């Protein structure tokens, strides 16, 4: 930056010096008005110049008189030589003195540029050294730049915000891995215990072996559901590359039919209200989103309750709404149950939030949030005053309808 400042000042100074030199040289090319008056003073009425007779020894002939043209030409040439000499001397003095002044100012500008550039780049050096030292294990560090609210302070604040988001993501990832490991270890431990109990029986019967194998199969099915849910969550968080038109009304209608048996078994009424709502996305992921919403609304309901399912196009967005009755959900628990492996315990007071067990994996709303984020959809969950939860997903509307 110092070299840049000095170079720019040198170029600008040289350009200014060249312009000044050209202007002065152009002004000196015009003959002075006093010379014209000296040559033409005393000229006769006819316009011929008149000059005084030259003194003896000045080079004029003995016959040169007051009106001799040769004497006038000699005088004009002498005046011109004098003026040219003065002009050259003035231009030489101008270029020498201006060059000296330019060199002095270039040195001064380089020194000032070095000082100013050092002060400007000092925060950048701080940012560079701090960011270089930060790793995945020290994301809690912050730049915390002070000083005026300029572009560098804004850059430092942006880095701090980025580090805060990275720290939150790493913590969530570590917590997710720990929870997933725990949930996967539980059915594995159950399978091992069932197998060991069956093998420890010295005289097992066919019925006892059959019961043990059925329980092992149930634990294996739980593992499969958990792994499938984890894969769906990871797929939703990865984003959607190819998007095609999806009719949300048709998709929700199909999901309502598929959930009818489960809802009837739990004495829950499904009340669909479907209007045109078309979005662009991955049909399988959107279908899983709707299925998880309905499963969550049916599972965490009360006998004799209901689930309102609606689709519509509002403000240029395709909206899906699922609202259910059920236990009262504390407002501060809504954000927590969206996290992986967290759910409300339906058999205990609603304020208790615990990790998922065999009754549910605790990944339903997490998968919904991940799929909504992958489709650039707005996810909103709110506790209903009379109990239950209301979830709204607002997808970007598609320009064309699906076939």
Protein Blocks (a to p, Z undefined) as FASTA:
>chain_A
ZZmmmmmmmmmmmmmmmmmmmmmmmmmmpccfklmmmmmgoiafkopacdddddehilpa
fklcfklmklmmmmmmmmmmmmmmmmmmmmmmmmmmmmmmmmmmmmmmmmmmmmmmmmmm
mmmmmmmmmmmmpcfklmmbcfkigdjddfklmmmmmmmmmmmmmmmmmmmmmmmmmmmm
mmmmmmmmmmmmmmmmmmmpmbacfklmmmmmmmmmmmmmmmmmmmmmmmmmmmmmnopf
bdcdddfklmmmmmmmmmmmmmmmnopacddddddddddddfklmmmmmmmmmmmmmmmc
cehiacddddddeehiacdddddedddddfklmmmmmpghiacdfkbcfklccdddfkbg
olmmmmmmmmmmmnopacdddddfkgpjdddddddddfbdcZZ
